[in-house]
């Protein structure tokens, strides 16, 4: 039982971090999109 509860907590924590990361990525992409996506892509690659 203890292993399953620990696994559930870990999965919930990973999902929670994933949602936060997705929101941050969305905001960053949105902000970059205003400046100009093409210029950023050229600098990145």
C-alpha positions in Angstrom: 0.0 0.0 0.0 2.8 2.4 0.9 4.5 2.0 -2.5 1.2 2.8 -4.3 0.5 5.9 -2.3 4.1 7.2 -2.9 3.8 6.5 -6.6 0.5 8.4 -6.7 2.0 11.4 -5.0 5.0 11.3 -7.4 2.7 11.1 -10.4 0.5 14.0 -9.2 3.7 16.1 -8.5 5.0 15.4 -12.0 1.7 16.3 -13.6 1.5 19.5 -11.4 5.0 20.5 -12.5 4.1 19.6 -16.1 1.1 22.0 -16.1 3.2 24.8 -14.6 6.0 24.2 -17.2 3.4 24.2 -20.0 1.9 27.5 -18.8 5.3 29.2 -18.5 6.3 27.9 -22.0 3.0 29.3 -23.4 3.6 32.7 -21.9 7.3 32.8 -23.1 6.3 31.8 -26.6 3.5 34.3 -26.6 5.9 37.1 -25.5 8.5 36.0 -28.1 5.8 35.9 -30.7 5.1 39.6 -30.1 8.8 40.5 -30.6 9.2 38.4 -33.8 9.4 34.6 -33.9 11.7 34.5 -37.0 14.5 36.5 -35.4 14.5 34.3 -32.3 14.6 31.1 -34.4 17.6 32.3 -36.4 19.5 33.1 -33.1 18.5 29.8 -31.6 19.7 27.5 -34.4 
